């Protein structure tokens, strides 16, 4: 088995990053930058859809009520909090 030099390993890593960036650019909508698309994907990963099981008031806007059966999208941390208190479940 041939040993890789540090330069060879770095070159391969840069090549892989370039390939990943090119793939992302191919999937990027016209007019959007790669960074914008990555941010959108990261935001989607951080959000979760839940179904409300019991009526509850919004934590930040106390005038807002979520009714049983409502489908809501929360950030991951907030969704987990609501699910742990048996107020909602993950949307299947």
C-alpha positions as CSV (number, residue, x, y, z in Angstrom):
1,X,0.0,0.0,0.0
2,X,1.4,3.4,-1.0
3,X,1.8,6.1,1.7
4,X,0.2,9.4,1.1
5,X,2.1,12.6,1.6
6,X,0.6,15.5,3.5
7,X,0.5,17.4,0.2
8,X,-1.4,14.6,-1.5
9,X,-3.9,14.3,1.3
10,X,-4.5,18.1,1.3
11,X,-4.9,18.1,-2.5
12,X,-7.5,15.3,-2.3
13,X,-9.4,17.2,0.5
14,X,-9.4,20.4,-1.6
15,X,-10.6,18.4,-4.6
16,X,-13.5,16.8,-2.6
17,X,-14.5,20.2,-1.2
18,X,-14.6,21.6,-4.8
19,X,-16.7,18.7,-6.0
20,X,-19.2,19.2,-3.1
21,X,-19.4,23.0,-3.9
22,X,-20.0,22.2,-7.6
23,X,-22.8,19.8,-6.7
24,X,-24.4,22.4,-4.4
25,X,-24.1,25.1,-7.2
26,X,-25.9,22.8,-9.6
27,X,-28.8,22.5,-7.2
28,X,-28.9,26.2,-6.4
29,X,-31.9,28.1,-7.8
30,X,-31.1,30.7,-10.4
31,X,-30.3,34.0,-8.7
32,X,-29.5,32.5,-5.3
33,X,-26.0,32.2,-4.0
34,X,-24.6,29.0,-2.6
35,X,-24.4,30.5,0.9
36,X,-28.1,31.5,0.8
37,X,-29.1,28.0,-0.2
38,X,-26.9,26.4,2.5
39,X,-28.5,28.8,5.1
40,X,-32.0,27.8,3.9
41,X,-31.2,24.1,4.2
42,X,-29.6,24.6,7.7
43,X,-32.8,26.5,8.8
44,X,-35.0,23.7,7.5
45,X,-33.0,21.1,9.4
46,X,-33.3,23.2,12.6
47,X,-37.1,23.3,12.3
48,X,-39.6,20.6,13.1
49,X,-43.3,20.2,12.2
50,X,-45.5,19.2,15.1
51,X,-49.2,18.5,15.7
52,X,-50.8,20.1,18.7
53,X,-52.4,17.6,21.1
54,X,-53.6,20.0,23.9
55,X,-54.5,23.7,23.6
56,X,-51.7,25.9,24.8
57,X,-50.6,29.5,24.8
58,X,-47.5,30.7,22.8
59,X,-44.5,31.2,25.0
60,X,-43.5,34.5,23.4
61,X,-46.8,36.0,22.1
62,X,-49.3,35.4,25.0
63,X,-52.2,36.4,22.8
64,X,-51.6,33.4,20.5
65,X,-53.2,30.1,21.3
66,X,-52.5,26.8,19.5
67,X,-55.5,24.6,19.3
68,X,-55.5,20.7,19.3
69,X,-55.0,19.5,15.8
70,X,-53.1,22.5,14.6
71,X,-49.9,21.7,12.6
72,X,-47.1,24.1,13.6
73,X,-43.5,24.5,12.6
74,X,-41.2,25.4,15.5
75,X,-37.4,25.5,15.8
76,X,-36.0,22.2,17.0
77,X,-35.4,23.3,20.6
78,X,-38.9,24.7,21.1
79,X,-40.5,21.7,19.4
80,X,-38.7,19.3,21.7
81,X,-39.8,21.4,24.7
82,X,-43.5,21.3,23.7
83,X,-43.3,17.5,22.9
84,X,-41.7,16.7,26.3
85,X,-44.6,18.5,28.0
86,X,-47.1,16.3,26.1
87,X,-48.6,19.3,24.4
88,X,-47.8,18.1,20.9
89,X,-46.3,15.2,18.9
90,X,-44.1,15.1,15.8
91,X,-45.9,15.2,12.5
92,X,-45.6,11.9,10.8
